[in-house]
Amino acid sequence: MTAAELDPDARVREQKAWYWYDWANSAFVTTTAAVLFAPYLTSVAEKAACGYVTDEDKHIKCTQDLHVLGLDVSAGSLVFYLVTAATILSAIVLPIVGAIADRSASKPRLLGGFAWAGSAMAMLMFFVAGSNWQLGAVLLVFATLFLGASLVVYDSILVDIADPDERDTVSSKGWALGYLGGGLLLAVNFVLLTVMSDHTEMAVRISLLSAGVWWAVFTIIPVRGIRSRPPVNPVAEPGGLVQASFGQLWHTLKDLRGYPVTLTFLLAYLFYNDGIQTVIYAASVYGEKQLGFEKSTVLMAFLVVQFVGIAGALGFGRIANRIGAFKVIKTGLFIWLVVVVVGWLIPNDNLLLFLLLAVAIGVVLGGTQALSRSFYSQLIPRGREAEYFSLYQACERGTSWIGTLIFGLVHQWTDSYRPALLALMVLFVLGIALLMRVDPRRGIQEAGNDLPAVV
């Protein structure tokens, strides 16, 4: 049953249940992935490399390298290399997840399985302490992988619960609720870090645990509230579920050449969202290690991003209803270019400029991501949503790798995060250049979908 065939009240109920997964996973994305774990794991790695806690206690920059599999790795670059490794693994695994999801008779249960596995990895981060960076590295890679797998399924459900004219609004509301949920938990953890200022490490570990618990508990709502549906038009392939899914994946990769607009948008998204994700991943490390702010100050800036992001996502959604999502996405990317340049120029310890930059990021972050998701859903053929969204997830919410690799390498070469941040401009420029080649009307029609009222 398509979204248009559902009773309106039933469709709204499913949409409301769907929103809650944004609320659930955003706690991990915000508290753990974006704010606390990257600088915390960096400090743990620095302790392993240099034998002492660096910036917080000694005010000495650690320049010793870790020795990983026979290679010298800068402790300050470790997190970015780990995200790169997670993405390479995701590039292999997530398309298979998508093919399996398209053939599954219960996407909600599949969503829950991946989400609860990821939340378990997130909760185990509580045990990362001292100089045990290896445990943190393994947990970060697997939590990122399970998050990506859950989002493949989650994003594909959008097509089942919203018709073409609703998707910009529904996607934007999901992002806005995610910002609210992530922001509320982050606010609680901000208070915890302030109260436990003499025991910062334990406060961080408790915060990491809380994000995993939050993710697990609130995932129950979409799993129970979204109906299971039989697969739609799966490609006929021999063998069992997994074997047939591999066959369907191969068919889709060949078939993608028949949708040149979809392919061009996917390449554009690969670059510009890679830049967005790297800015978010790097922001906490940049704020603490480069600009010299305390953990609580960086956390406060992320709170600003979260709550401004609610208005940004909803506002961009309303504008898209008037002029089309595609035009709004392009405008947002030019704003991102300005954000990167301003971030590069901010003087150390300038709190006012740092907070103003957080406001700018909040305004543009949710809007560009929510509308990219809904716009892409218009460009993929019916019945292949999860598989196509698995390709989309290769560059979504921390599973991108080019930007983190660039950031890590430039930092290792220069021992500074400023040129590493500026280098990310190339990703936004490439994304904009490719986006200019996208013809949205043609892409929607090539995919066999109905044109929304405003393109």
N, C-alpha and C positions, 0 to 999 in steps of 0.2 A: 504494500500500500504506500503510495507516494504521499508527500506532505500535503499536497493540494486535496487529496482524497480523504484526509483525516477530518473528523469533526473539529471545528475551530477550538472548542474548549479543550479537547484532548490534545490538539497540537500545542496550545499554549502551555498546558501542564507539562508536556514533554520538553518544551523549550526551557521552562523554568528549572526542570530537573537537570537538563544539559548544562545550564549556566554554572551549576554548583561544582562541576569538575574544574572550571577555571578557578573558582574560589579555593578548591582543595589543593591543586598542584601549585598554585601561586605562592603558597606559604613556603614550599621548598625552593621554588625558583627565586623568591625574593630573599628570605632570611638566610638560606643556606648558599645557593649558587651565586647570587648576585652580591650579597653583603658580607657574610661572616666567614664562609669556609675558605674562600680564596686567600685572603690575608692571613687567616688562622693557619691553614696548611703551609703557607709560605713561611710563617714564623717557626712552625714545627720543623720544616725542612732546613731553615737557617740554623736552628739549634743543632740539628744533626750534622750540618756541614761545618759549623764554626765552634760547636761545643758550648754555646751559651745563648740565652735569649738576647736577640740583637736590639732592635730599635727601642723596645719598651723599657728595658732595664739598663742597657749599656750606652744607648745612643751612639752605637757604632754600626756602620753598614757592613754586613757580611758579604765578602767578595769571594769566599771559598766555594768551590763547586762540589756538587754531589757526584758520586760515581755510580752510574746506572747502566747496567749491562755493558760495562767496559767504556762507556762514554762519559765525558765531563759535562754535567748539566748545571746551569746556574740555578741556585735555589729560588731566586726571584722569578725564574721563567718556568719552573716546574709545573704549576697549575695550568699554564697555557699549553704546554706540551701534552699534558694529560687530556685536556679537552680535545686537542687535535687527535690523539689516539682514540678517544671515545667516538669521534666523528668517523674516523676511518672504519672502525668496527661497525658503527651505525650504517654506513654506506653499504655494508655487506648484509647486515641483518634486517634493517627496517623495510626494504622492499619486499622481502619474504614475508615479514609480518603483515604488510599491506595486502599481499596476494592471499594470505590465509584469511585475513579479516573479510575480504570481499566474498569469500566462500563460506564464511561462518554464519550459522543460523542464530547466533547470539552475540552480537557486538558488545552489548553492555557487560556481559560476563567476561569477555575477553579484555575489555577496558579495565575492569576491576582486577583481573589477574596481574596485568602489567603494573597497574598503579600500586597495588599492595606489595608487589615485589620491590618496586622502587622505594616505597615508603619504609620498607624494612632496611634497605641499604642506608637510607637517610637517618633512621633511628640509631643504627650501629655506629654512626659518626660520633656519637657521644664518647666512644671508647678510644678515639684518636687523641693521644696526649703525649707529653714529653717530647721525644724525638722520633716517634713512630710514624713517620710520614708514609711508610709503605702501606699501612692499613688504610690511611686516608686516601691514598692514590687509587687503590683497588675499589673502595667504596664509591669514590667520585665517578670513576669510569662506569661502573655498573648502574649507579643511580641515574646517571645521564642517559644511559642506554635504555633503561626501563621507562624513564620519562618520555623519551622519544617514541618508544613503541606505543605507550598509552595514548600519546597525542595523535599518532597515525589513526588509531581507531576513533578517538574523540572527534577529530576534525571531520572525518568521513561521515559521522552521524549527522552533521549539520545539514547535509543534502536530504536526509530522511525526514527531518523535522521542520524544515523551513522551505517555502517556495522561493523562486528566484528574486522576487521583489522584497522579500523579508530578510534575506541573508545578511545584507550590510548591517541592518538594525540588530538582528539576533547576534551576529558575531561581535558587534560593538558592545552590546549589553553583557555578553559573556566576559569580554576583556575587562569591562568596567567593574563587574562583580569580582573578578580576579584581583584587580588592584585593591578593592576594598578589603577583601579577605587577607591578601598578603600584607596590606598596610596595617590592619588591626593586629595581626600576630607580631609584625615588626615593631609596632608601638609597645606591645607588652614586653618584648625582648629588649627594647630601648630602656624601659623602666628597670628591668632586671639587671642590665649592664650598669645602669646608674647606681642602683642600690648595692650591687656587688662589685663596686669599683675596685675594691682591694682584692678581689678574687676573680679577675677578668677571665682567666682561662676556664674556670668552672662555669661562669655565666655563659660563655660562648658555647660550651658543650651542652648545657641545659637547653639553650636556644636551638641548637641543632636537633636535639631530641624532640623538642616541641614541634618543629616543622614537620618531622616525619610522622608524628602522631596525628597532627592536623590533617596531613595529606591522606592518611589511611582512613580516619573517621569520616571525613566529609565525602570521600569517594562512594560511600554507601548510598548517598542520595541519588546520583545519576544511575548507578547500577540497578537500583530498585525502581527508579522512576521512568526509565526509558524502555520502551517495548522492544522485544526481540523481533527481528524481521527476517524472512527468508532472503537469500542472496538474489540479486537482480541481474539477469543476463550474464552469468559467469561464462568465461570463455571455456569451451569444451576442451578438456585436456584429459589424457589417460592417467590412471593410477589413483592412489589415495590422495588425501587432502594436501599433504606436504609436497608430494611429487607433482600433483596437478598445479599447486601454487607456484612451484618453480617454473613449470611450463607457461603458466599465465604471465609470470613476470617477464619471461623472455619475449612472449608475444607483445606485451605492453611496451617494452623497450624498443622493439621494432616498429610497433604501431605509432609510437610517439612522433616519429618522423612525418606521419600523416597529419599532424596537428602543429604546424610550424609556429603559429602564434602562441600556443600553449608552451611549446619548447622555448621560445624566445623569452616569454615571461618567467619561466622557471629559471633560466640562466640569469636574467636580471635579478630575480629574487635571491638566487644563490649569492650574488655579490653584495647587494645592498643590505640584505638581512644579516649576512655575515658581518658586515661592518657594524650594524646595530647591536648584534649579540656580543661582539667583542668589546664594544664600548661599555655595555652593561656589565660584562664579566670583569673588565679591567677597572671599572670606576672605583670599586672599594680599595683595590690595591693601589691605584693611582692616588686616591685621596689620602690614604695612610702613608704609603711609602714615598711618594713623590712630593705631595703638598704638605705633609707633616701634620695632618689632623688626627685626633684621637678616634678610636673605634666608635665611641658614642656620637661624635660629630658626623662621621660618615654615615652612621645609621640614621641620624636625624635627616641628613640630606636625602637618603633613600625614602624616608617617610614622606618627604615633600614630593618626590617623584611619584610615589604610590597614590597619594590623595589628589594631586593635580592630574595624574593619569586618568582618574575616573572621569573628570570633566573633559579631558582631552579625547578619550575614546568615544564618549557619548556625543561630544560636539562635532568630531570628525564624521561620526555616523550620520548626524543630521545634515551636515553639509553635503555628504555623499548622496543623500536622498534627493538633493536639489540639482547637483552638477555631475554626479557620477563618481564612483569610487576611484576610477583610474586617474582622474584629474587631481583628486585629493592626495593620492599616493605620491604622484610626481611632485606636488608642492611640498609635501612633508619631507621628501628626500633632500631638497635644497636647504630646508631648515636644518637637517642633520649635518650637512656640510658646515654650516655656520657653527653648530654645536662643537664639532671636532676642533675647529680653528680656535674658538674661544677657550676650550679646555686646554689646548696647547699653550695659550698665552697667559692663563691665570697665574698670578704670583703665588709663591708659597704662603700658607697661613692666611689667605684672604678669604675669610668666611663668607662675606656678603656676595662676592662674585661666584663662589662655589655654590651657594644656595640659589642664586639667580640662574645659574646653569642647570641646577636640578629642576627648577620650574620649567625651563625650556625643554628639557628632556621629557618631563612628565606630559607636557602639552602634546608633543609629537609622537611619543613612543607608542602608546596604546592605539592611536588612530592609524598609524601606518601599518602596524601589525594586524589589527583586527580587519581592516579593509583589504589587506593583501590576502588574508584567509578567505574572505567572502568573494573577492574578485576571482581568485583562482578556482573556487568551486564552480564558477560559471564556465570555466574553460576545459572541464574534464567530462568525458562521456559517462552517461548514466550506467551504474552497475560496476564502475571501476574506481569508485571514489577512494577507498582505503589504499588501493595500490598506487594511485596517482598522488595521494596525500603522503604516502611513504617517501616518494621522491621529494616532495615539498618539505617533509620533516628532516631531510638530510641537511637542510640549512635553516632549521627553525629552533628557537629557544635553546641555544647552547650546543646544538649538534653541528654547528658550522665549524670549519677548521682552518680555512685560509687566513682569516683575520687573526685567530689566536696564534697561529704559527708565525705570521708576520710580526705580531706584537712581541712574542717570546724571543724571536731571533734578533729583532732590532734592539730589544733591551739587553740581550746577551752581548751584542756587538758594542753597544754604547754605554752600558751601565746606567741608563737613564730611561725613564718611562715617557718623557716628553716627546722625543722623536718617534718612539713606538706608537704613541697616540696619533701623531700627525700622519704617520705612514698609512693609517686606516682610510685617509681621504681617497686613496686610489680605488677602494672598494665601492664607495658611494658614486664616484665618477663613472666607473664601469657599469654599475647598476643603472644609473640614469641614462647613459648612452644606449644600453640595450632596451630600456623601457621605452625610449623614444621610437623604437622600431615596432612596438606592439600596436596592433589595430584591434581594439577590444571587441567591436561589433563583429568583425570577421572571425575572431577567435571563438566567440560564443556560438556563432552559426556553424562553424566547422565542427564543433564538438556535438552538434545536434541538439543544443539546448534552446529554450525559449529566451528571447531577448527581454530583459527587465524594462520597466517603463523608462528609466534613465540609465544610459550606458556611460 
